[in-house]
């Protein structure tokens, strides 16, 4: 397994302290974006600079809303807690919006590059609900491709999301 140079800096981390892994620099200043979602339209938003895409189907907004604001914060560094043998391979994304009527598709860029098809199964999406101590747990779903640096998942609720590598399944760790 190799790493994508664009976000390889995410892989730099300090030794764990109190179960938390610290990634990147200490500033942890997130990039923040606000998206306006309009009723009655399928809409897609792409932010290549921060490695994410959001796709909203037609009918995603409740009928009583004409539009709503979607807030996306991208954390390129920070302290996060993962289950043992999981390693962060993407930025961390916090998505805030009202309850939607239809699932939204989120695509996240990750830095793992695979050489064999079976290695794709080592990736998983993780989610955290707690904004004060970001503790991540794997969630089901998600699509990962040997030929793409983006992972895709359908979401019906929002919080903190990231992509991790379950490196114990490798039998070794080569990142």
N, C-alpha and C positions, 0 to 999 in steps of 0.2 A: 504494500500500500504506500502510495506517495501522497504528497500534499500539494494542493493548489496554492501557488505563490501569492495570489491576490489576498487571501485571508490567512496566510500562514502565521502571522503574528498572533493570532488567537491561540495558537498551540503553545505559546510561551507561557509557562505558569510557574508560580512559586510553590514550594513544598506546602502540603496541607497543614492547616492550623485549625483546631477545633472542628474537624470534619469538613471545613470549607476549602475549596480550591480557588486561588486567585489567578485570574487570567488577565493578560495585558498590563497596561500601566495603571497607576493608582488613581488617575483622575476620574475615571468612570463617568465621563460626561456623555450622556446619550445624545444621539442624533434624534431629533423629533420632527415628525411630519404630521400634517393634518390633511385628511382627505374628505372631500364632500361627496357623499353618495346621494344620488337623486333617484326618486321613485320612478318605477315603470321602465327602467333601463338596465340592461346588463352592462356592467362596467368593469374595466380592468385597470389596475394601477401598477406601474413597474418602477422600482427604484434600484437601478443597476449599481449605483454607487455604494449602497448598503446591502445589496444582495437579497432582495425580496420582491415578490410579486403577489398581488391580491386580486382575486377574480370574484366578483359579485354577480350572481345570476339575476335575471329579471324577476321581480317579485320578492327580492330579499328584504326590502323594507316593509314593515307593517303598513296596512292601508291608510292609517291615520297620519302617517308621516310623508311629507313631500320631499324632504331631504334630511340627512343627519351627518354629523361629523364623526369620522373614524380617526382615532389618534394612534399613531405608531411610534414607538420609541425603540431605537436600536442601540443596544449596549455592546460596545466592542471590548469592554473589560469589566471586571467586577468579581465579587466573591459569590460562588455558587456551590450548592451541595448536590452531588449526584450519588446514585447507588454505586457500590463498589464495582470496579472494573469498567466504568463508563468514562469516556473522555469527550469533552466538548470539541466539536469540529465545525461550528458555525458561530455567528454572532447570536446574541439573545434578543428576542423580539417581544415587546409588550404591546399587545393590541387591545385597545379599549373602544367599545362601541355599544349601542343599545342592543337588546335582544333582537335578532333578525329572524325572519320567517323561513329562510332557506339557508342551507350550509354554504359557507364561503370556502374557496380554494386558496390555500396559502402555499407559496413556493419559497423555499429558503435555500440560499446558496451555501454549500458546505465545502470544506477543503480536502476531503478524502477523494483520492483518485484510485480507482480499482483496476487491477489487471486481469482478474478472473471473475466470471459471473457470480459465483457463490459468495464472494466477498461482500456483495451489495447487501446481503442479509445481516451484516454486522452493524448496519446503521439503524437507528430508530429515532422517532420524535420523542421529545420529553416536554412536560408541562409543569408549571408551578402556579399555584393559586395565591401564595403568600408573598406580597410585595416587600415585606420587611426582612425575611430570611428566605432567599430564593432557593428553595429545595425542590429539585426536579425529580419527576417520576416518569417512567416510560408510559406512553399511551399507544393504544392500538391504532392501526391504520397507517397510512403513508405509503408512498411509492418512491422507490429509489432505482436509479438506472445506472448501468455500467458506463453509459455514454454521456451522462449529464452530471454537471456539478450542482444541479438543483434537485431538491427533494420536495415532494408534493403531498399535501394532506388536506382533507376536507374537514372543516371545523363548524360546529354549531354553538360553541361557547368560546370566550376569549380570555386570555390571561398572558402569561409569559411562555414562550415557546423557543425551542432550540433543537438542533440535531446533534446526536452523540454517537460515538462509536463504542460498541461493546467489545473491548479488546481482548477479553479473556477467551472469547470464541476463536480468536486467531491462533491461540497457543503461544503467541509471542507478540511483542509490541514493536512495530517498526515505524511509527510516526516520528 
